[in-house]
Amino acid sequence: MTSPGITVVGAGIVGVCCARFLQRIGFDVTLIDRLEPGAATSFGNLGMICARELSLPMPSMRLVRAVPRMLLDPDGPLVIRWRHLPQLAPWLVHFVCSAGASTRRRNARSLSSLLGRSLEAYRTILEGSGAAPLVRHEGSLIVYETDAAFAAGAADRAWLRDLGASIEEVGPGDIRDLEPALAPVFCHGVLTRDCAHTTNPGRLTRELAQDVLHAGGRVVRAEVRGAAIADGTVRLTTDHGPLVSERLVVAAGAWSAPIAAGLGFRVPLQAERGYHTRAVGVTTGLRRPITHGETNLGLTQMDDGLRIGGTVELAGLNAPPRPGRARMVYRLGRRLLADPDWDRSADLVDWMGHRPSLPDHLPVIGPSPRHRNVWFAFGHQHIGLSLAAVTGQVVADLVADRDPGIDVGPYRVDRFGL
């Protein structure tokens, strides 16, 4: 099979956005994935599409010091499968090295430069799309039950304001007015008005993939098992035979590392597994995504019911889901709503997915240093939905040899020196 133009490997939200922006500037695009568009990680997130308020990278010395306590708590936000530790160790070393204050500040500025363009990039890609009604602009709300938890985030909130984030501290009365469906147990909140969300992340991705088809692109269902460059041409090995293309964008999320390795780049990419439970058919009245400040669990009212999700499990791509992990998340999250019996007639559906995470919590975005016709767009960790459209915009500019308007140096594929 021969694909003229450019092939995008990965039909999650990042790959689909890359494909659409490439089409908008005239490229003939083929999108290839082993699953239907939006069927993997892009299906199961909590739907938040945010701006600079998500600029702070996860690696921090405060988090590093808290890891032992988290691991000892059976209901804690972090689980490590110990048999995966040998493969995980290099990632953990890089994570700790990225947690220092100066490195974290530098990486936060880099993330802020991307996130500051996220909503505008979505407005561009959604214009005239059937996906547009799936995105709402209601802001987001973090709620705290204790003064101590709220006070612990004061320095980060000040830092976010310095980076240009628009956040507003609110009290118990404001929280009740904003979200009457929440239990009356919260003493502090942080409201971000400059934040959108989707009520159906999987469908959002599918609708944008339909836009790819309607604009003359191709969506191929095949598993990419390897990539190489021969005589300046991209040659992909798939379970449906070889595919030859003029150009390539690697946007396969947590499955990107083997493809990058075939092109000569080792990246310390790990899958941060996250869980959610959907209470199907339940309507709670929540107007915006809610994050619980103490546990970092999230609640979002979706089209098909309430979704409660969160936590991190480091176990690789192939380990089976951890029994009961999704229901633990659900149990901790359900009590945050005012009606104690809100889910009495709900069907509960559990899900587990793989966030593609690099240890500095910056994505890989940019050209291959070795090949003139290869670009990368993966590793967006917890904020792939927020960064998807702007990533697509930046990749399209780079492919077209245009100035993307940001410094892509911090996102280089070879920055880890492996």
N, C-alpha and C positions, 0 to 999 in steps of 0.2 A: 504494500500500500504506500502510495506517495501522497504527501500533503504539501502543496505549495504554500508559500506564505510562512505562517508561524504556528507551531503546535504548543499548546499550554497543557502541561501534565498536572492534573488535579482539578476536579469539578466541585470543590468546596467553594465557600463564598469568596475567598481570595482569588482562586483561579478563575472563577466566573467573572469577577470584576476586572481582572487583567484582560480576559478575552473581550469583554464589552468595550473597554477603553481602547484596546488595540483596533477593534473594528471601527470605532468612531474616527480614527485617523487614517482609515483606509486599508488596514491589513486584512488579508484572507486568513481566517482563524479556524483551527481545529482544536477542540477541547476533548481530552481523553482522560478517562478514569475507570477504575474497576467497578465502581458503583454508580448509581444514578446521581445526578447533581444534587448536592445538599443532603445526601443520605448518611454521611458519617458525622464528624465532629460538628459541622455547621448546623446539623439538625438540633442538637441537644443543648445549646447554650441558653443563657437567660435573656437573650434578646437585646442587650444594652448596646446602643450606638452612641458613644460618648466622645468628648473632646479632651481638653487638657487636664481635667480632673483625674484622669487615669495615667498621668505622666510619671508617677513614681515607680521605679522598678521594684520588683519584689525583693531581690537580694538586699539585705540590710543587716547590720550587726545585731540589732534588736531581735530580728527574726532568727539569726543564727544562734543566739543565746537561748531562744525559746524552744528550739527544736527538741532537746531531750524531754522537756515537759510535754510537748505535743505528742511525741512518740509513745509516752507512757500512758496517755489518756485514750481509752478505747473509743471515746466519742470525740476525739480531737480532730483537728483539721488536716493532719498529715499522717500518712501511712507509708512505710517503706517495706516492700517485700524483700526480705533479707537475702533470698537466693539470687535476687537481681543486683545485689550490692557490688559485685565485681565489675559489672558493666556500667554501673551508675557512678562508681568512684571518681573517674575523671571529671564528670559533670559536676559532682559535688565540690571538688577542688576548685574548679573555675567559678562556681557559685559563690563560695566563700571569698575568693579573690575579688569578686565583683561587688561585695557587700561593703567595702570601705567607703567612707563618706565622699572622698573626692571622685572616685569612680562612679558612685551612685549619682552624684550631682551631674557629672558629665553625661551619663546615660539618660538621666531625666531630661536634660535639655534636648537631647536627640529625639527622645520620644515625644516631647512637647511640640517639636517642629512638625512632626507627622500628625499628631492628634489635633493640632490647631486647624488642620485642613480637613478633618474627617467629615464633618457635617456638610460642608460645601461640596465635597467630592460626592457624597451620597445624593445631594440635591441634583447634581449634574447627571449621575447615572440613572436616577429614578425618573427624570423628566420624560414624559411620554411612555413610561413603562407600566405594565400591569402590576408591577410590584409596589408602586407608589402607595396605594391604600394600606399596605401592610406596615407602614412606618408612621409612628405617632411622635409628636413633640410635646411631651408632658413633663420632662425632667426626670430626675432620679432622687431617691431619698435614702440616706444612711441613718439608722436609728440606734440609740444606745440606751441600755437599761441602767447603767451605772455612771456616776460622775468620774470614776477612775478610768474607765475605758475611753470616755470622751476626752478627758484631759491628756491621756497618753498619745492622742493623735494631734495635739495642738501644734507641735513643731511641723508635722507634715502638712497640716492645713495652711500654715503660714508660708511654707515652701511652695505649695501649689498656687497660692495667690501670687507669689513672686514670679511664677512661671506663666501667669496669665489666666489661671483657672477662675471661673466665676462660681464661687460657692458661698452659701449663706447659712449661718448657724441659726437654728430654730429651737423653740422650747416646746414643752408638752402641749400647750394649747394650740400652737401652730401645727404640730404633728396630728392632733385630732382633727383639725380643720382640713388639713391636706389629705389625710388618709383615715377616714372614720372607721374603716374595716379593721384597723390595727388594734391590738389589745392595748388598754390604757396603762402600760407599764414602762413607757419610755420617757426619760427625763431630758434627753438631748437629741437633736437631729442635725444633719447636714444636707441641705437641699441644693441640688445643682439644676438650674433651669435650662442650661445650655446642653441638654442631653436628650436624645431620642431613643426610641426602642421599637422593636418589631414584635408583633403579636404572633408571628409564625416564622421563625428563622429558617426552617427547612423549605417552606413554600417561597419565602423571599428569594432564596438561592435558586429554586426551580424556575421561578418567574423570570429571573435575570438570565438563566440558561435558555429559556424560551426566546428571550430577546436576541440571544446569540444566534439561534436557529433562524428566526425571522429576518435577521440581517444578512443571511446567507452563509453563516458559519456551519460547522459540523460538530456534532457531539458523538464521540466514539466510546462505546463501552468495551474496555479492554484493560487488563492489568499490565502496567509498564514494569518490566523486570530488569531493565538495564538501559543505559544510554552511552553512546560513544560518538566521537567526531571522526569522520574518515573523509579525507580530501575536502575538508571544509563543509561537509554535509552532516546534519544530525541523523543518526541512525538509532532508533529505539527498538528494543526487543520487547515484544508483548506476547501474551498468551494466545493472541490471534495472528501471530506472525510479525515480521518486521515492518516498521513504519519509517519512512524517510521524509525528512522535512528540511526546509531551508534554515529555519530558526527555531529556537526552543526557549520556553519559559518553564522552569521547574517550580511548581506551586502545589506540591502534593502533601502539604501539611506534615504530620508526624511520620509519613512514609517517604519523605524527601531525601533522607540521608543516603540510602543506597544509590539513588540516582546521581546525587552529587559526587559520591565516591567513584562512580564509573567515569565521571568527568574530571577526576583528579583532585577532589576536595574532600577532606575529612572534616566533618562538623560534629560537635558534641551535642547532638540533638536527642532529647528524651521526650517520651510521651508522659505528660502529667495527666493521669486519668482522673476524670471528674464524673460525678454521679448526679442524677436527678430522679425525682419521682413526680409524675404527673397525676393530679387528681382530676380525672377526665370528667368533663361536663360541669365542673364546679365554676360558679361565677361569684367572686368574692367582693367585687367593687373596687379593688385596688386600681388606682389610676396610673401608676408609674412603677418601675422596678424598685423593689425595696431590698436593701442590704442590712443585715444585722451586724452592728459594729463589733460585738463581742466575738462572734463566731465566723463572720464573713460569709454566712449563708445568704442566699438570695431567693427572693420570691417575685415572680412575675405572672400577672394574669395573661394567659395566652388565649387564642381563639378557641382551643379545645379544652380549656380548663386551667387550673393553677399549677404552675411549675415551681418546685422547690429544689434547689441544687447548690452544689459547692464541693468543697474539700479537694485535697490533692492526694493522689496515690501514685507512688513511683514504683512501677512494676513492669515496665516495658510494654511492648505492643501485643504480646501473645499470651500473657497470663490470663486465665479466666477471671471474670468479675468476682469481686469479693462478696460472698454471701452477706446480705444484710446491710451493706454499706449505704445503699440508696435509701433504705428505710430508716436508717439512723439519721441521715440528713433530713428526711421527711419528718421524723418524730421531733427533732430539735426545732424545725421550722414551723410546724403546724401550730404550736402554742403561741406564736406571735400574732395570731388573728383574734379578734374580739369574740367571735361566736365560737364557743368550745365544741360545737357539734357541726361545724361548717362542712365537714367532709363525710358525714354519716352515711350518705348514699352514693359516695363516689367510687368509681372503679380506679384503682391505683395501678400505674404502669411505671416500671423501673427502667432506667437507661444508664449506660456507661459509655463514655467517649474519651478520645485521646487528644489533649491539647499539645500542639507541637512547641516544645520549649527549649530554648538555648539558655545556658547558665547565667548570662548577663541580662537576660530578659529583653534583649533587643532582637528584632527579626533579622533575617537575611534578605536584603533587597538590593538588587543591583546587577551589574554585568559580571560575567566570568572574566577574571584577570587573564585567562589563558585562551579564550575562544571569542571570536568577534561576533558570534551569532547565538550566544547562550546568555540567559538572564535568570536570576533567582528571585523567588518571592515566597519565603516560608519561615516558620519559626515564630509565629505571632502570639504564642502562649495564650494568656487569658483574654486578650483583647483583639482577637482576629476579626470579629465582626465589626468592631469600631474602626480597625485599620484597613479593612478590605478595600473599600472604594479608593482611599487615597493611595494605597499600595498599587492598585491597578492604574491609577492616573500617573504615578511616578514611573512605573515600569513602561507604560506606553510612551512617555516622553523619552526615556532612555533608549528604547528600541528605535525610536524615530530620530535619535541623535539630537534631541532638544534639551534645553536646560530644564530640569524638573523643579527648580525653585528651592531645593533643599540640598544640603550636603549629604550624599549617600555614603560617604566614607565610613561612618560608624557602623554601617550595616553590611560591610564587606563579608563575603563568604569565607575568606581566608584569614579573618581577623584573629582567630585563636591559635594560629601558627602550628597546626597539627600536620 
